[in-house]
Every structure is written in C-alpha cells, then in structure tokens.
C-alpha cells in the first residue's frame, strides 16, 4: 500500500516508519521543513518519499494525501511545549488534523486514517487506574493537549468512514531518554503501563491493513508484563543511570491528580498483535545504553540532583514553606527587649 506518515522523524513516528518499510509499504512522509529534517530526508533518499511542508497549510497537506491508500497521523505538539503555547499548538493538533480530514474527503478513493490519540484524554486515574477503551474521557480543565486530542477524535468520527483511533500510553525508548521536568507533575503512586516505541510502531503499521480495526478506538499499552508504579519505574531508571534509587525526594513530586494508569488492551492486542517487549527487556536495553555513561553520572550525582530539583515547582514550593517555618521558629526564640 501507499501510506502517508506524519511526524515520521519523531519517536513514535520513527518506529512506525521502520515497521511500514519492513512490511513492504511505499511510504510518503510529511514533515516540517527544518535543518534537522532536511538532513534526515537526505539519509532516506531512495527509500522514502519525503514531503517537507506544514500541517497548517492545506495545500501542503493536500499534495501529501493525494493518491495514498492510508494516512498514519502521528504529528502533534505535545507537552510541555503544548502547555506553553496552547493556542499555537491547537492550530497543529486540531487544525492540522482537520486539514488531513478535508484532504481525504477530496480524494476519489478515500484513504484510511490511523490517528494517534493519548491516554491523557481519560484524565486523573490515580485512584481508579484500570482504563477500558469505553471509559468516558475526563480530561483536566487545563490539560490543553487532551482537549486537542478529543477535538481531533470527534472531527474524525463525524467526517470519515474508514478510520482507527489508537490511544497511546506512555511510550518509552532507550534511544530517547530525557529527564523532562514534566515528570514532577506525576504523583509517585501513579499506576503506569509503558509501551516500547517499537511495539507502538508495529501497532500503527498493522492498523493500516486491519479490517477489524476499522471504526474502532483502541487502547495501546505494553500489557500486564509492563505494569508498575511511577515510583518503582523512576527508581529503577535512576539506578540504571547511575544515580541510585531514592535519588529524588517525594517533596519534588505532585500530590495532586494526573493521567496514566493500567490500560485494558485485550481487544487491541487481539486485533493488532503488537505487544512484543516487556518492561524488564526495556530496562535491560537502557542498562546497555547507559553502561559507560552511568559511571560518569555517579561522579556528578550531587550536581545533577540539585539541577533536577530546581526544575520541580513542587520542590521549590516545599523549600519556601520550610524556609518560612524555620524563620518562624528562629524569630520566635529571639529575646524580646522592651
């Protein structure tokens, strides 16, 4: 099949691109015109038809959609950038999806649309962590990304006949390890079911040709052998980095609500057959990737801890409260002269 893939040069998109090529599809890519993307495009010359354009430009999108059998739409502006520029992000996340839908509608032979949504649409599930695909969305009021995803989902369902929506869990990759300050917003007791990026890529590629997936909204997560808590996951990762478990204090993390949880994936696994990697295998991959670097991180451990903690708004608030309490105790004990 001839497949258009958006966001192909990112984490999930890159895995989808690999699987689509492995399955023998003819792949066209729509990516932003940037120095990085031009370099990647040169490396793919002869293997992939790369279109450098803008999702917000209906002409760019129309040219890319023209003549394809399926569209795998991965591209999006995600948090934390989405939270900093929500209105600009909406033009990409919702407006870009609308452009794809309109371009599909103009085709004589309508291509299938595979759309990547997010577990974030379910909202806070800290106290009710098992998430079924039929559970009602309940995004946080200020979670712009979730609202963008739900708006795009609604547009797809109301406008197209041949579509599949995949709501992705937390996607992990040993080649894309960044300690994002967003992690501090997740309570340590949050239930977590990561999925290896390679498995997500396989799910997307398999959805292109699956008739069973047509018209379905499916949860995509790693399976029961990937379930853990954020506390356990973070401790294990920090150990592999050479920083040690308990490296970051509880006061650095939110005590409030956050999305994520365990996802019911029996249906998606039966249809798409994508769950190949366990969480333990992922940890082993990270260990191999950080075998030499972990020694260097042990040396700079105190500096790394201080830098990370300064990125936590909750820890800064905690320090402020502690400073106020200590000052109060100190001044209370000073002798008062009349």
C-alpha positions in Angstrom: 0.0 0.0 0.0 1.0 3.6 -0.4 1.0 5.2 3.1 1.4 8.8 4.2 3.0 9.1 7.6 3.1 12.4 9.5 5.6 13.0 12.3 7.8 10.3 10.9 11.1 11.8 12.3 10.0 11.7 16.0 10.0 8.9 18.5 6.7 7.0 17.7 6.8 8.2 14.0 10.3 6.7 13.5 9.2 3.4 14.9 6.1 3.4 12.6 8.3 4.3 9.6 10.6 1.3 10.3 7.6 -1.1 10.6 5.9 0.2 7.5 9.0 -0.2 5.4 9.6 -3.7 6.9 6.1 -4.7 5.8 6.8 -3.6 2.3 4.6 -0.5 2.1 5.5 2.5 -0.1 5.9 5.4 2.4 5.4 9.1 1.9 6.4 11.4 4.8 5.1 14.9 5.6 7.5 16.7 8.0 8.3 20.3 8.8 11.0 22.0 6.7 13.9 22.3 9.2 17.6 21.8 9.0 17.3 18.6 11.1 14.5 17.2 8.9 16.3 18.0 5.7 19.3 16.1 7.0 17.2 13.1 7.8 15.4 13.3 4.5 18.8 13.1 2.7 19.6 9.9 4.6 16.3 8.4 3.5 16.7 9.3 -0.2 15.6 6.4 -2.4 13.7 4.7 0.4 11.0 7.2 1.4 9.2 10.0 -0.5 9.7 12.9 1.8 7.5 16.0 1.6 8.7 19.0 3.6 5.7 21.1 4.4 3.3 22.3 7.1 0.2 20.6 8.5 -1.4 24.0 8.9 -1.1 24.6 5.1 -4.0 22.9 3.3 -2.0 22.9 0.0 0.9 21.0 1.6 -1.4 18.5 3.2 -3.5 18.0 0.1 -0.4 17.3 -2.1 0.8 14.8 0.5 -2.5 13.0 0.8 -3.1 12.8 -2.9 -3.0 9.2 -4.2 -2.3 7.4 -0.9 -4.2 4.4 0.4 -3.8 5.2 4.1 -2.7 8.1 6.3 -1.0 7.4 9.7 -1.2 10.7 11.5 1.3 10.9 14.4 2.5 14.5 14.2 1.5 16.8 17.1 2.8 19.4 19.5 3.0 17.6 22.8 3.5 18.7 26.5 5.3 20.6 27.9 5.5 22.8 24.7 1.8 22.4 24.2 1.1 23.8 27.6 3.3 26.8 27.0 1.8 27.7 23.6 -1.7 26.1 23.7 -3.3 28.3 21.1 -0.5 27.8 18.6 -0.4 24.1 19.4 -4.1 23.9 18.6 -3.5 25.0 15.1 -1.3 22.0 14.6 -3.0 19.4 16.7 -6.6 20.2 15.7 -6.2 22.4 12.6 -3.6 20.1 11.1 -5.9 17.1 11.6 -8.8 19.0 10.1 -6.6 19.6 7.0 -5.9 15.9 6.7 -9.6 15.1 7.0 -10.5 17.6 4.4 -7.8 16.3 2.0 -9.0 12.7 2.5 -12.6 13.8 1.7 -11.4 15.3 -1.6 -10.0 12.0 -2.8 -12.0 9.9 -5.3 -10.8 6.8 -3.4 -10.8 7.7 0.3 -7.7 6.6 2.2 -8.0 5.1 5.7 -6.9 7.3 8.6 -5.0 5.9 11.5 -4.8 8.6 14.3 -2.7 8.6 17.4 -4.6 9.9 20.4 -3.5 9.7 24.1 -4.2 8.1 27.4 -4.3 11.7 28.7 -7.9 12.0 27.5 -9.1 9.8 30.4 -7.8 12.4 32.9 -6.9 11.6 36.5 -6.9 7.9 37.2 -4.6 7.7 40.3 -7.4 6.2 42.4 -9.0 4.2 39.6 -6.1 3.0 37.5 -7.7 0.4 35.2 -8.7 2.1 32.0 -11.0 0.5 29.4 -11.3 1.8 25.9 -15.0 2.5 26.5 -14.3 4.6 29.7 -15.6 8.2 29.2 -12.9 10.8 28.6 -12.4 13.1 31.6 -9.5 15.4 30.8 -8.3 18.1 33.2 -9.6 21.5 32.6 -6.1 23.0 32.0 -4.8 19.9 30.0 -4.8 21.5 26.6 -3.2 18.5 24.9 -6.1 16.2 26.0 -8.7 18.7 24.7 -6.9 18.9 21.4 -6.9 15.2 21.1 -10.6 14.8 21.9 -11.5 17.6 19.4 -9.5 15.8 16.7 -11.1 12.4 17.6 -14.6 13.9 17.3 -13.8 15.5 14.0 -12.5 12.2 12.5 -15.6 10.2 13.7 -18.0 12.7 12.3 -16.3 13.3 9.0 -14.8 9.9 7.8 -16.0 6.3 7.4 -12.7 4.5 7.4 -10.7 5.4 10.5 -8.9 3.9 13.5 -8.0 5.8 16.7 -5.3 4.5 18.9 -5.0 6.0 22.4 -1.3 5.6 23.3 0.0 5.0 26.8 3.4 6.4 28.0 5.8 5.4 25.2 9.3 4.5 26.1 12.5 4.2 24.0 16.1 3.5 25.1 17.2 5.9 22.4 15.2 8.8 23.6 16.0 9.2 27.3 15.3 12.7 28.6 14.5 13.7 32.2 11.7 16.1 31.4 10.6 18.4 34.2 7.0 17.2 33.3 7.8 14.1 35.3 7.5 16.1 38.6 3.8 16.6 37.8 3.1 12.8 38.1 2.4 11.6 41.7 4.8 8.8 42.6 1.9 6.4 43.3 0.5 6.7 39.8 0.0 3.4 38.1 2.0 3.1 34.9 1.9 0.7 31.9 4.6 1.8 29.4 4.8 0.5 25.9 8.0 0.1 23.9 8.1 2.5 21.0 8.8 -0.4 18.7 5.6 -2.1 19.7 3.6 1.1 19.2 5.2 1.4 15.7 4.1 -2.2 15.0 0.5 -1.4 16.2 0.3 1.6 13.8 1.7 -0.4 10.8 -0.6 -3.3 11.5 -3.6 -1.0 11.7 -3.1 0.1 8.1 -4.3 -3.2 6.7 -6.5 -4.5 9.6 -10.2 -4.6 8.7 -11.0 -5.5 12.3 -9.6 -2.2 13.5 -11.8 -0.1 11.2 -14.1 2.3 13.1 -12.6 1.3 16.5 -11.0 3.4 19.3 -8.3 1.1 20.9 -6.1 1.4 23.9 -2.4 0.8 23.1 -0.1 -0.2 26.1 2.5 -2.7 26.9 0.4 -5.4 28.5 0.3 -6.9 32.0 4.1 -7.6 31.9 4.7 -3.8 31.7 2.7 -2.7 34.7 4.4 -0.9 37.5 4.1 2.3 39.6 5.8 5.6 38.7 7.8 5.3 42.0 9.1 1.8 41.0 9.8 2.8 37.4 11.6 6.0 38.4 13.8 4.3 41.0 14.8 1.6 38.5 15.6 4.1 35.8 17.7 6.3 38.2 19.6 3.2 39.3 20.4 2.4 35.6 21.5 6.0 35.1 24.0 5.5 38.0 22.2 8.0 40.2 20.6 5.4 42.6 17.1 4.8 43.8 15.7 7.4 46.2 17.7 10.0 44.3 14.8 12.5 44.3 12.7 13.2 47.4 9.0 12.8 47.5 8.6 16.6 48.1 9.7 17.1 44.4 6.6 15.4 43.0 3.0 16.5 42.8 0.5 15.1 45.3 -2.5 16.0 43.0 -4.1 14.4 40.0 -2.5 13.2 36.8 -3.4 10.9 33.9 -1.9 7.5 33.3 -2.9 4.1 34.6 -3.2 0.4 33.5 -4.9 0.1 30.1 -7.3 -2.7 29.1 -5.7 -3.9 25.8 -7.1 -7.4 25.2 -9.0 -6.2 22.1 -6.2 -4.1 20.6 -3.7 -7.0 21.1 -6.1 -9.5 19.6 -6.5 -7.3 16.5 -3.1 -5.7 16.1 -0.7 -8.3 17.7 1.9 -5.7 18.8 2.9 -6.5 22.4 6.4 -8.0 22.0 8.6 -6.3 24.6 8.3 -6.5 28.4 9.2 -3.7 30.8 12.1 -5.9 32.0 13.5 -6.0 28.5 13.3 -2.3 28.2 15.2 -1.9 31.5 17.9 -4.2 30.1 18.1 -2.1 26.9 18.5 1.1 29.0 21.2 -0.6 31.1 23.2 -1.5 28.0 22.8 2.0 26.6 24.0 3.6 29.8 26.7 1.1 30.8 29.5 3.6 30.4 27.7 6.8 31.0 26.4 5.7 34.4 29.9 5.8 35.8 30.2 9.5 34.8 26.8 10.3 36.2 27.8 8.9 39.6 30.6 11.4 39.7 28.3 14.4 39.2 25.5 12.9 41.2 25.2 15.9 43.7 25.2 18.5 40.9 22.7 16.5 38.9 20.4 16.2 41.9 20.5 20.0 42.5 19.9 20.9 38.9 16.9 18.5 38.6 15.3 19.6 41.9 15.4 23.2 40.8 13.2 22.3 37.9 10.5 21.0 40.2 7.9 23.7 41.1 6.7 21.4 43.9 10.2 21.2 45.5 10.7 25.0 45.2 7.3 25.5 46.9 8.4 23.0 49.6 11.7 24.8 50.2 9.7 28.1 50.5 7.4 26.6 53.1 10.3 25.1 55.0 12.2 28.4 55.0 9.1 30.1 56.3 8.7 27.6 59.1 12.4 27.8 60.1 12.3 31.5 60.1 9.2 31.5 62.2 10.9 29.2 64.8 14.1 31.2 64.8 12.4 34.6 65.4 10.1 33.0 68.0 13.1 32.1 70.1 14.8 35.5 69.9 14.7 37.5 73.2 12.3 40.4 73.1 13.7 43.7 74.5 11.3 46.3 75.9 
